[in-house]
Amino acid sequence: MADGRDVLLYHMPHTRSSGVLLLLEELGVPYRLHVLNQQAGEQRQPAYLAVNPMGKVPALRHGDAVVTEQVAIYIYLADLFPEAGLAPAIGDALRGPYLRWLVFYTSSFEPAVVDRVQQREPGPTAMSPYGDFDTMLATLAGQLRQGPWLLGDRFTAADPLWGSALTWAIKSGLFPERPEFAAYLQRFNGRPAVARASARDEALLAEQARPQA
């Protein structure tokens, strides 16, 4: 069995892997980073394609196990470190809602956002993975309205995922500034782990921008 401390995150600053970096900070566990330079296209070079043939981050190595796909990594890490309390256990009444909202991100949120960015219609409702954009948005807002966190009083690994995604979506102008989103993000972005992860990303970007000798 792999040592729980042997966690390596393949990471590019200011990408989807930044949310996993934040999750690791929230978990408070040792981890290592393999930082890829997006501008240099390192994610498309053979060394990384051997890890993830899709050429995407995040990817996680834990011992001999390689985990790709963003939500799978959140589930894996939160279950790997149960002492952090960020994953409701099987049998906990919150386990089902926890998995639901992690998967909702991939099944509904991301497809809706991609269609919106590409300025394309989602197609017939019966064939669209998310139905329509407004319904997806209202469903998410209704869940956040129950606050303070995605699953009510309990902060879970779903919050670094959604907090990071919503911060980006609203800054990009893709989502309206609804009061549910604003209140949630004010709480989320005030967490110490968010500040630590953000500072590390900025330092990594600055290092990559420094001229090479």
SEMIVO-165961 format. One record per residue (C-alpha): residue in one letter; x, y, z. Coordinates in steps of 0.25 Angstrom, whole numbers, padded with zeros to 4 digits, always signed. Last residue first. Example, Ala and Ser with C-alpha at 12.3 -4.5 7.8 and 13.67 -1.06 7.14 Angstrom:
BEGIN
S+0055-0004+0029/A+0049-0018+0031/
***
This chain:
BEGIN
A+0080+0127-0069/Q+0065+0126-0071/P+0057+0139-0070/R+0047+0139-0059/A+0033+0136-0064/Q+0033+0122-0058/E+0037+0127-0045/A+0026+0138-0045/L+0016+0128-0048/L+0020+0119-0037/A+0020+0130-0027/E+0006+0134-0031/D+0001+0119-0030/R+0007+0118-0016/A+0000+0131-0012/S-0013+0126-0017/A-0011+0113-0009/R-0008+0120+0004/A-0019+0130+0003/V-0029+0119-0001/A-0024+0111+0011/P-0027+0123+0021/R-0042+0123+0017/G-0047+0137+0014/N-0049+0133-0001/F-0060+0123+0003/R-0068+0132+0012/Q-0068+0143+0002/L-0070+0133-0009/Y-0083+0128-0002/A-0089+0141+0000/A-0086+0146-0014/F-0092+0133-0020/E-0105+0134-0013/P-0106+0149-0015/R-0105+0146-0030/E-0094+0153-0038/P-0098+0147-0052/F-0089+0136-0057/L-0080+0136-0069/G-0073+0150-0066/S-0060+0144-0065/K-0058+0148-0050/I-0072+0141-0048/A-0067+0128-0054/W-0054+0128-0048/T-0059+0130-0034/L-0070+0120-0036/A-0060+0109-0041/S-0050+0111-0029/G-0062+0111-0019/W-0068+0099-0026/L-0056+0090-0025/P-0051+0095-0012/D-0065+0093-0006/A-0067+0079-0011/A-0056+0074-0002/T-0065+0077+0010/F-0069+0089+0019/R-0081+0084+0027/D-0092+0094+0032/G-0100+0093+0019/L-0095+0084+0008/L-0090+0094-0001/W-0085+0103+0010/P-0092+0114+0019/G-0101+0111+0013/Q-0116+0107+0009/R-0115+0117-0002/L-0104+0110-0008/Q-0113+0099-0012/G-0123+0108-0019/A-0112+0115-0026/L-0107+0102-0032/T-0121+0098-0037/A-0124+0113-0042/L-0111+0112-0050/M-0114+0099-0056/T-0128+0103-0060/D-0123+0116-0066/F-0113+0108-0075/D-0122+0098-0080/G-0123+0083-0079/Y-0110+0080-0073/P-0106+0067-0081/S-0113+0073-0093/M-0121+0062-0102/A-0135+0064-0095/T-0133+0079-0095/P-0130+0080-0110/G-0117+0086-0113/P-0108+0093-0104/E-0107+0106-0113/R-0093+0111-0116/Q-0086+0124-0111/Q-0073+0116-0109/V-0072+0121-0095/R-0087+0118-0092/D-0085+0104-0097/V-0073+0102-0089/V-0080+0107-0077/A-0092+0098-0079/P-0083+0086-0081/E-0075+0089-0068/F-0087+0092-0059/S-0095+0080-0063/S-0088+0066-0063/T-0075+0070-0057/Y-0080+0080-0046/F-0092+0071-0044/V-0082+0060-0041/L-0077+0067-0028/W-0091+0071-0025/R-0096+0057-0025/L-0085+0051-0018/Y-0087+0060-0006/P-0102+0059-0007/G-0100+0043-0006/R-0090+0044+0006/L-0098+0054+0014/A-0106+0043+0021/D-0093+0036+0026/G-0093+0022+0022/I-0081+0023+0013/A-0073+0034+0020/P-0075+0048+0018/A-0062+0054+0012/L-0055+0066+0017/G-0053+0061+0031/A-0038+0063+0031/E-0036+0049+0038/P-0042+0043+0025/F-0029+0046+0018/L-0029+0036+0006/D-0045+0038+0004/A-0043+0053+0002/L-0031+0051-0007/Y-0039+0040-0016/I-0052+0048-0017/Y-0044+0061-0021/I-0036+0054-0031/A-0048+0047-0037/V-0054+0061-0039/Q-0042+0066-0047/E-0040+0054-0056/T-0027+0047-0054/V-0022+0038-0044/V-0009+0030-0045/A-0006+0019-0035/D+0008+0014-0032/G+0010+0022-0020/H+0000+0033-0021/R+0001+0041-0034/L-0009+0051-0037/A-0013+0058-0050/P-0019+0072-0051/V-0016+0075-0062/K-0018+0072-0076/G-0010+0065-0087/M-0020+0055-0090/P-0010+0044-0090/N-0008+0046-0075/V+0005+0041-0069/A+0012+0037-0082/L+0006+0050-0088/Y+0015+0057-0077/A+0028+0052-0082/P+0024+0052-0096/Q+0021+0067-0097/R+0007+0073-0098/Q+0006+0078-0083/E+0020+0084-0085/G+0014+0094-0095/A+0025+0105-0091/Q+0014+0115-0088/Q+0007+0104-0079/N+0019+0101-0071/L+0017+0089-0063/V+0020+0088-0048/H+0022+0074-0041/L+0017+0077-0027/R+0019+0070-0015/Y+0010+0067-0003/P+0009+0067+0012/V-0005+0068+0018/G-0013+0080+0023/L-0026+0075+0016/E-0029+0089+0013/E-0016+0091+0007/L-0018+0079-0002/L-0031+0084-0006/L-0025+0097-0010/L-0015+0090-0019/V-0027+0082-0024/G-0034+0095-0028/S-0021+0100-0035/S-0021+0088-0043/R-0033+0094-0051/T-0023+0104-0056/H-0017+0117-0050/P-0003+0110-0048/M+0000+0097-0055/H+0000+0085-0046/Y+0004+0070-0046/L+0001+0067-0032/L+0010+0057-0024/V+0005+0050-0012/D+0014+0040-0004/R+0009+0044+0010/G-0002+0034+0010/D+0009+0023+0008/A+0005+0014-0003/M+0000+0000+0000/
***
